[in-house]
Amino acid sequence: MRLLFIFVIIIFSTLTANAEEYLSYYQLGSQFEKEHNSEKALENYLQAHTLISKETTTDFKTINNKYAINLAIGTLYFKLQKPQDAIAYLETAVQLNPDKIAPNLAAGVCNKELGNFDEAIKYFEKVRNIDPNNTIASRELAELGKK
């Protein structure tokens, strides 16, 4: 019985440490991004992503953290004009939180830049469904021949 208790304590402390660790990497990445050090920001965001990808819990906090980390990586790749690297992270962010405008809009722009026009239209239309007055989505759809 005592051995089981010790095992549970070890597992719990490992899970707690993992959560604190990925949040630390995420916060470091955010700080480096504010300092315009994209290389270090990306390095830390990717480390946070590696750690949070091991999380098996599906509680709101973990899902929200996965969303934030994927959005941060996708957005940073987008800013670095690397749409081919950004798209997978942005699409994961959309899957985790489908009604958020930012990842849908960025995924639309990345798909447009990659020549995936049907996918781009899908994302821009989704943004317009969320926010019918979104001028960016409307402009992008107009450029793609959709109104």
LINSUL-V769501 format. One record per backbone hydrogen bond with DSSP energy under -0.5 kcal/mol. CO is the residue of the C=O (numbers start at 1). NH is the residue of the N-H. If there is no record, write none. Layout:
# LINSUL-V769501
co = (CO | CO)
nh = (NH | NH)
This chain:
# LINSUL-V769501
co = (1 | 2 | 3 | 4 | 5 | 6 | 7 | 8 | 9 | 10 | 11 | 12 | 13 | 14 | 15 | 16 | 17 | 18 | 19 | 20 | 21 | 22 | 23 | 24 | 25 | 26 | 27 | 28 | 29 | 30 | 31 | 32 | 33 | 36 | 37 | 38 | 39 | 40 | 41 | 42 | 43 | 44 | 45 | 46 | 47 | 48 | 49 | 51 | 52 | 59 | 60 | 61 | 62 | 63 | 64 | 65 | 66 | 67 | 68 | 69 | 70 | 71 | 72 | 73 | 74 | 75 | 76 | 77 | 78 | 82 | 82 | 83 | 85 | 86 | 87 | 88 | 89 | 90 | 91 | 92 | 93 | 97 | 100 | 101 | 102 | 103 | 104 | 105 | 106 | 107 | 108 | 109 | 110 | 111 | 112 | 115 | 116 | 117 | 118 | 119 | 120 | 121 | 122 | 123 | 124 | 125 | 126 | 127 | 131 | 133 | 134 | 135 | 136 | 137 | 138 | 139 | 140 | 141 | 142)
nh = (5 | 6 | 7 | 8 | 9 | 10 | 11 | 12 | 13 | 14 | 15 | 16 | 17 | 18 | 19 | 20 | 21 | 22 | 23 | 24 | 25 | 26 | 27 | 28 | 29 | 30 | 31 | 32 | 33 | 34 | 35 | 37 | 36 | 38 | 41 | 42 | 43 | 44 | 45 | 46 | 47 | 48 | 49 | 50 | 51 | 52 | 53 | 54 | 55 | 63 | 64 | 65 | 66 | 67 | 68 | 69 | 70 | 71 | 72 | 73 | 74 | 75 | 76 | 77 | 78 | 79 | 80 | 82 | 81 | 85 | 86 | 87 | 89 | 90 | 91 | 92 | 93 | 94 | 95 | 96 | 97 | 100 | 104 | 105 | 106 | 107 | 108 | 109 | 110 | 111 | 112 | 113 | 114 | 116 | 115 | 117 | 120 | 121 | 122 | 123 | 124 | 125 | 126 | 127 | 128 | 129 | 130 | 131 | 134 | 135 | 138 | 139 | 140 | 141 | 142 | 143 | 144 | 146 | 145)
